[in-house]
Amino acid sequence: MLQHFLLEKKRLSHYAVLWGSSLPKHLA
């Protein structure tokens, strides 16, 4: 259960980085 949570957290942070890096392009 804990390992699944950590994997999910890692995946979410990966998406957050992708979204955060693509956001300025949308605003520009």
GUVEXTOR-378897 format. One record per residue: residue number from 0; x, y, z of N, C-alpha, C in turn; residue in three letters. Coordinates in steps of 0.02 Angstrom, whole numbers, always signed. Layout:
! GUVEXTOR-378897
SITE     i     n_xx     n_yy     n_zz    ca_xx    ca_yy    ca_zz     c_xx     c_yy     c_zz    aa
SITE   NUM        X        Y        Z        X        Y        Z        X        Y        Z   ALA
...
//
This chain:
! GUVEXTOR-378897
SITE     i     n_xx     n_yy     n_zz    ca_xx    ca_yy    ca_zz     c_xx     c_yy     c_zz    aa
SITE     0      +42      -60       +0       +0       +0       +0      +44      +63       +0   MET
SITE     1      +93      +63      +45     +136     +122      +49     +177     +130      -14   LEU
SITE     2     +201      +74      -42     +240      +78     -103     +198     +105     -160   GLN
SITE     3     +135      +85     -163      +90     +109     -215      +80     +185     -208   HIS
SITE     4      +75     +208     -146      +66     +279     -133     +127     +318     -156   PHE
SITE     5     +187     +291     -142     +248     +325     -163     +254     +327     -238   LEU
SITE     6     +235     +272     -271     +237     +271     -344     +189     +323     -372   LEU
SITE     7     +130     +327     -343      +80     +374     -366     +104     +446     -355   GLU
SITE     8     +137     +458     -299     +163     +524     -284     +218     +543     -334   LYS
SITE     9     +260     +495     -351     +313     +507     -399     +284     +524     -468   LYS
SITE    10     +231     +486     -486     +200     +497     -551     +166     +566     -553   ARG
SITE    11     +134     +584     -498     +100     +649     -495     +151     +706     -499   LEU
SITE    12     +207     +699     -465     +258     +752     -466     +287     +757     -536   SER
SITE    13     +292     +701     -571     +317     +700     -640     +269     +739     -685   HIS
SITE    14     +204     +727     -677     +155     +764     -716     +155     +838     -698   TYR
SITE    15     +165     +853     -634     +167     +923     -612     +225     +960     -645   ALA
SITE    16     +282     +926     -651     +340     +956     -683     +326     +967     -757   VAL
SITE    17     +296     +917     -789     +280     +924     -861     +231     +981     -872   LEU
SITE    18     +179     +983     -830     +128    +1035     -836     +157    +1104     -822   TRP
SITE    19     +200    +1107     -771     +231    +1171     -752     +278    +1196     -806   GLY
SITE    20     +312    +1151     -841     +359    +1172     -893     +322    +1190     -957   SER
SITE    21     +262    +1164     -967     +225    +1179    -1028     +180    +1240    -1019   SER
SITE    22     +167    +1259     -957     +122    +1314     -943     +147    +1381     -972   LEU
SITE    23     +210    +1401     -962     +233    +1464     -990     +224    +1469    -1065   PRO
SITE    24     +230    +1412    -1101     +221    +1413    -1174     +149    +1431    -1192   LYS
SITE    25     +101    +1407    -1151      +31    +1423    -1164      +16    +1496    -1150   HIS
SITE    26      +50    +1524    -1100      +38    +1594    -1082      +73    +1642    -1128   LEU
SITE    27     +128    +1621    -1158     +168    +1665    -1200     +130    +1683    -1264   ALA
//
